[in-house]
């Protein structure tokens, strides 16, 4: 089922998600609905907060994004990103590399707004999968950026919080409009 994506201005976007303690049918249904919603909106990631549920769950699918490649490693072995996509991550934790890079980002909760955001160029992710198994992997490229973006959402941090002052100034009018629309909804 396609869910409504919460827009900037809705307070749930600033909530820290609750830990997923057990993978029950409700969690599996939410994950399936989030994947369907993300695909319908042409996104590469979606956090539970973005569909109004403050939970430590995110879905990501970067498999078919050819102009912004990703790499994924389990242990010392590079694996095919497509083999793991889409991925549903429960209670993800990230360790960020020291190297940084700027890249263009948008967000489904901020329609028509994008900006250059500087993030770690690589991450190590540890999370629980829907089958209850733990996964630990390293990522770079778009997958690393998507992981950081979605895990930020799970902690109530939005990509506008990572914008530099010039970028924030350039989108200030649109942000005010989104907030006003959220209040009147």
N, C-alpha and C positions, 0 to 999 in steps of 0.2 A: 504494500500500500504506500502510495506517495504521501509523505508527511509535509506539513507546512514548515518552511524554513523560517526561523525566527530572525527578524531584522534588527540591526543596530538600534539601540534605544530600549530594547526589552531587557529587564534586569537579569533574566536567567543567563544571559551571555557572560555576566560577571560572576556567576556562581562557580565555586570550586566543586567539581563532581564528586559524588559519593563513590567509594570503592565498590566494585562488583564483587560480592562475596561468593555467589554461586551462579553457575550458568544454567538457568532454568529456561522454560519455554518462553517466558516473557522477554528475557534478555535475547534469546535467539530470534524472536519475532521482531524486536526492536532493531537488531542488527540487519535482518533482511529488509525491513522497511527503510532503514537508513541507506543501505546500498542502492535500493531502487530509487530513493529520493535523490541521492548524489548523482546517479547516472542521468536521471530525468533532467537535472539542473546543469548537466555537463560539467560537474566538478570532479576534482581528483581526490578530495577528502571531505569528510564531514564528521563533526564531533556531536555527541549526544546533546550538548547544550544548544546546538543549532536547531534541534527539533524540540526544544523545550524541556529536555530531561537532564537534570544535573547529575550525570553519571560518568564514571571514568571509562568511557568507551568511544572509540573512533574507528571509522572505516576509511580505507585508502585504496585507490586503484590508479597506478601510474603506468600500467602495462602498455597502453597504446599511445603514449605521448612521445613521438619520435623526435620532435624538435628540442626536447629538454630531457636528455637521457638520464637514467638512474643506474646505479650499481648496488648490488646487495651481496653481502658476504656472511656465511655461517662458518664460524671458526676461521680457518685460513682459506677456505674455498669460496670462490665467486660462484654464485648460483644465478640461475635465470630469474630475473625479476618477475617475468610473466607466470612462472610456476607458483608464485606466492600471492598473486593478485587475483581478485581483490583480497585484502587482508582486513580482518576485524581484530582490533587490539583492545584488550581489557586491562585496565590498571597499568598502562605503559609508563615506563621510566626511561629517561634518556640521559646519556652522558655525551656531552658535546665536545667536538674536537676544538683545538685552539685556533686552527685556521678559519678565516672568515671569508665570506663572499657575498656580494650584493646580487639580488635577483628580483625580477618583477613578481609581485604577488597580488592576488585578488582574494576575495572571500565571498562565499555564497550569502553571508549575512550582511554584506555591504555591496548591493548591486551597483554595477558600473563604476566601482572605485578600485583602483589598483595603484601600487607604488613600488619603488625600489626599496627592498628591505634587506638589511645585512644580517646574515645568520651564520652559524657554524657550517662549514662546508661538508662535514661528516658527523655522523652520530652513531652511537651504539644504543640499540633499543632492546629493552627487556620487557616482556609482556606475557599475558596469558591469552591463548587463542580460544575460540568458541568451543573447541573440543576439550577444553580444560588443560591442555598441555601448555608448558612454558616454551617461549621462543626467545632466543637472544641472537641478534644479528647486527651487523654494521651496514650503514647505508651512506651513499653519497649521491650527488645530483638532485634531481627533482624529488626523489623519495626522501632524502634527508631533509629537504625544505618542507615537504608536506608533513612529515613526522613532527617537526618542530612547531609548525603552524597549528596542527590539530592538538598536540599535547598542551600547547599554550591555552587553547580553548578549554581544555579539561581543568585548567587552573584559573579560569576567568580572565585570562590575558588575551587581548585582541591584537590583530596585526597592526592596527593604528597606534598601539602603544609602542611598537617597534619602529615607527616611522621617524625620520629625522624632522627637524623643525620646518624645513622648507616644504617637504611633502605634506606634513600635517596642515600647514597654512593653505596649500593649494587645494585641499579637499575639505576645508573647514565648512564652507557653505553647504556642501552636499551632506556632510555629517549632521549638521543642524537640521536639515530637511528630514533626514532619516529619523532622527530622534523625535521630531515633531510628529511625523507620521506614526511612529510607534506609540506615542502618548495618546493619539486620537483613535487608535485601532481598538 
